[in-house]
Amino acid sequence: MRAAGVEAFGEPLRELSVPVPAPRPGEVLIRVGAAAVNPADLGMVAGRYRWADPVRFPLIPGYDVAGWRADTGEPVVGFTLHKATQRGGYAPFVSLPEDLVVPLPATADITEAAALPLAGLTALQSLDALGPDVRTLLVNGPRGAVGGFAARLAAARGLTVVSDDSSPVDAALDVIGGAAAQAAFDRVRDGGRYVTVVPEFWVPGGPFTAARGIDPQVISVGYDRASLLALVRHHAEGTLRPRIGTVLPLSAAAEAHRIAARAPGAARISGKVVLAPDL
Ligand SMILES: NC(=O)c1ccc[n+]([C@@H]2O[C@H](COP(=O)([O-])OP(=O)(O)OC[C@H]3O[C@@H](n4cnc5c(N)ncnc54)[C@H](OP(=O)(O)O)[C@@H]3O)[C@@H](O)[C@H]2O)c1
């Protein structure tokens, strides 16, 4: 099959011929209909990601896939848990442990479903980390994938979500890092809550030590099947609608990364960049 990947850190993505994966016992082979591009994919290819294990090349990125089970044809969405499995979704097929794959309603939009897992799980886990006593929440990047989902899910939980109001808030969720992270922290009332999904090694300069009775928490997304099922439910009910910016063929994966990185000369696109092997 023709996947998109690199043979070494720092290379632009290119088409690679690799075997169709043979599912091991307990795995599901997915025919990929859509694979979403995430900032982590860019960092992984560039070599600035903190991997759990030595990296195997060719490196095929991609945390988020939606498509169909190759055995039954049932529509599914999968979280590749790339940093642990090193199974990337930028390919016509990916084999994943059964636990990482959940069914989709027959009517689900495959492109939108592919945009759910990484950003959605991160948003849910960030909100859970805020604890129960938060009524007002600042999300500093509500137009992004994680920030957008977090804002929607927080509102669905009854929180008042703000992005640019200047009054103190009970809690802030930082999805940008650096100076924007510090500005968000400064908006939190004394003794409030502050959660960031942007660790120091990713974007330096955010607040990571306690001050004014606020103890910063750094979220590192983990997999949780019940949460992925909940995201699919929210999507089916219309609570979560990913903003799709553009859908490109797998052969344009390098351009997709340039767009996602807002590289000079790349198209300026707001919303999720998605790769579609069948395009
Ligand atoms: N810790 C974890 O487990 C975890 C998991 C998922 C994601 N993340 C991280 O979370 C961050 C957001 O991810 P995402 O998927 O939501 O990305 P995204 O969809 O690209 O969203 C990023 C948002 O931040 C805004 N933004 C970026 N730089 C900014 C700046 N300097 N000032 C103001 N706004 C800025 C963007 O605004 P524009 O659209 O206007 O540019 C956009 O709304 C990334 O750093 C990603 O690596 C961490």
The ligand as a Gaussian input file, in Angstrom:
#p B3LYP/6-31G(d) Opt

LIG

0 1
 N       -0.920000      17.303000      26.093000
 C       -1.590000      16.566000      25.234000
 O       -1.826000      15.378000      25.461000
 C       -2.083000      17.208000      23.968000
 C       -3.065000      16.585000      23.198000
 C       -3.550000      17.246000      22.058000
 C       -3.010000      18.485000      21.693000
 N       -2.030000      19.023000      22.456000
 C       -1.451000      20.337000      22.117000
 O       -2.473000      21.312000      22.253000
 C       -2.240000      22.378000      21.357000
 C       -3.503000      22.633000      20.551000
 O       -3.784000      21.490000      19.754000
 P       -4.977000      21.547000      18.698000
 O       -5.062000      20.211000      18.082000
 O       -6.168000      22.142000      19.327000
 O       -4.369000      22.593000      17.644000
 P       -5.149000      23.614000      16.695000
 O       -6.443000      23.034000      16.256000
 O       -4.153000      24.059000      15.687000
 O       -5.520000      24.827000      17.630000
 C       -4.583000      25.718000      18.146000
 C       -5.332000      26.999000      18.531000
 O       -4.447000      27.877000      19.167000
 C       -4.492000      29.121000      18.497000
 N       -3.147000      29.695000      18.583000
 C       -1.986000      29.092000      18.240000
 N       -0.954000      29.912000      18.513000
 C       -1.485000      31.037000      19.030000
 C       -0.938000      32.245000      19.525000
 N        0.376000      32.455000      19.552000
 N       -1.786000      33.184000      19.996000
 C       -3.108000      32.993000      19.981000
 N       -3.686000      31.856000      19.514000
 C       -2.883000      30.907000      19.068000
 C       -4.894000      28.833000      17.093000
 O       -5.480000      29.964000      16.523000
 P       -5.516000      30.184000      14.925000
 O       -6.353000      29.073000      14.356000
 O       -6.152000      31.513000      14.789000
 O       -4.099000      30.131000      14.450000
 C       -5.891000      27.726000      17.326000
 O       -7.141000      28.246000      17.653000
 C       -1.024000      21.942000      20.500000
 O        0.132000      22.527000      21.043000
 C       -0.989000      20.453000      20.680000
 O        0.297000      19.906000      20.488000
 C       -1.572000      18.417000      23.576000

